[in-house]
Structures are given as C-alpha cells and as structure tokens.
C-alpha cells in the first residue's frame, strides 16, 4: 500500500521535475487539491462532504490525464488514488468525463477500483 507521507513526497518530487520544463509533446502537469463529494441518502449524512487532499494530474493529448494523489475520504480516513481520466466533453470552460482507477482506504488492506464521473475547470 502507499504510505501517505511517502506518496506526498513522491508527488512533489515529480512536480518539481516536470514543472520546470516545457513539454515538447504538449502535455502539462497540474497540482490538484481536494474535492467535494455528495451523499444523497439522508442516512449517509455523517459522511465528510469536503475531501481535502493533494495530487498531480499529467494532462496528455486526446483529452486524457494520468492522476494520482492522497486525500481524506468520506469516512474520515486517508486514501490514496491512481487513475486515468478521460474528459472529451466541454461546456464553456468546464470539462466533463470519467475517471477510472484504484484507491486505498475504503476497505482496509485492499485496493478498491471503479469509474466515477468527473467535471473540472
């Protein structure tokens, strides 16, 4: 499993290496922050809505990005993620698509996988 501190150090080291140079292939590296989750069922009102964290997103051609990071999940536990995001749809400045990947923290000692909808600016 990923250790939160080790993953954070790795992410920042990668950012330092990538952010100093223009990429000839047109890719770009972004530092990402946490996100907001929505739990529509009233019985889930105890879940965290603000998922604070930090990560990196390497934007590639053809609306693809490779993403990874760490955050405090809805159960108030540290989770780490790695995935591929595809956002082919645009509405104004908002990009829409999906993220497929793996995450730690939801089932102790195991990786969880899935596909979730995404929107970003």
C-alpha positions in Angstrom: 0.0 0.0 0.0 1.0 3.6 -0.4 2.2 5.5 2.7 0.6 9.0 2.7 3.8 10.8 3.5 5.9 8.8 1.0 3.3 9.4 -1.7 3.2 13.1 -1.0 7.0 13.3 -1.2 6.9 11.4 -4.5 4.2 13.6 -5.9 6.1 16.8 -5.1 9.4 15.4 -6.4 7.6 14.6 -9.7 6.1 18.1 -9.8 9.5 19.7 -9.3 11.0 17.7 -12.2 8.1 18.2 -14.6 7.1 21.8 -13.9 10.4 23.4 -14.7 10.4 22.4 -18.4 8.1 23.0 -21.3 6.8 19.7 -22.6 7.5 19.1 -26.3 4.7 16.6 -26.6 2.1 19.2 -25.5 1.4 17.6 -22.1 1.2 19.6 -18.9 1.4 18.9 -15.2 -1.1 20.3 -12.7 -1.1 20.2 -8.9 -4.6 19.2 -7.8 -6.4 19.8 -4.5 -9.2 18.0 -2.8 -12.8 17.8 -4.0 -16.4 17.9 -2.8 -18.5 14.7 -2.6 -22.2 14.4 -2.4 -24.0 11.7 -0.4 -27.7 12.0 -1.5 -29.1 9.4 1.0 -30.0 11.1 4.4 -28.7 8.0 6.3 -25.3 9.0 4.9 -25.3 12.5 6.5 -22.4 11.5 8.8 -20.0 11.3 5.8 -17.5 14.0 5.0 -18.5 16.3 2.2 -15.1 18.1 1.9 -12.4 15.7 0.9 -9.2 17.7 1.4 -6.0 16.4 -0.3 -3.3 17.0 -2.8 -2.3 15.3 -6.1 -0.9 15.6 -9.5 -2.6 15.4 -12.9 -0.4 15.0 -16.1 -2.5 16.1 -19.0 -1.8 14.2 -22.2 -3.1 14.7 -25.7 -6.6 13.5 -26.7 -8.4 14.6 -23.5 -6.5 12.1 -21.3 -4.8 12.6 -18.0 -2.9 10.4 -15.6 -3.8 11.3 -12.0 -2.6 10.4 -8.5 -2.7 11.8 -5.0 -3.9 11.5 -1.5 -7.0 12.9 0.4 -9.2 12.5 3.4 -12.1 10.3 2.3 -15.8 10.4 3.2 -15.1 8.1 6.2 -12.5 10.5 7.5 -9.6 8.1 6.6 -6.6 8.8 4.5 -7.0 7.4 0.9 -4.5 7.4 -2.0 -5.5 7.1 -5.6 -4.1 6.5 -9.1 -6.1 6.6 -12.3 -6.7 7.7 -15.8 -9.1 10.5 -16.6 -10.9 11.0 -19.9 -12.8 14.3 -20.4 -13.9 14.7 -24.0 -16.9 16.9 -23.4 -16.8 20.7 -23.0 -19.4 23.2 -21.9 -17.9 26.6 -21.6 -14.8 26.3 -19.6 -15.9 23.1 -17.8 -14.6 19.7 -18.9 -16.7 16.6 -18.3 -15.8 12.9 -18.5 -14.9 10.0 -16.2 -12.0 8.7 -14.1 -11.1 5.0 -13.9 -8.7 4.0 -11.2 -7.8 2.4 -7.9 -8.0 3.9 -4.4 -6.9 2.8 -0.9 -8.6 3.5 2.4 -12.2 2.4 1.9 -11.6 -1.3 2.5 -8.7 -1.6 5.0 -5.8 -3.5 3.5 -7.3 -3.7 0.0 -7.4 -1.7 -3.2 -10.8 -0.6 -4.5 -11.4 0.2 -8.1 -14.1 2.0 -10.0 -15.2 4.5 -12.6 -16.6 7.9 -11.4 -17.9 10.9 -13.3 -15.6 14.0 -13.4 -16.0 17.7 -14.0 -13.1 20.1 -13.9 -12.3 23.7 -14.8 
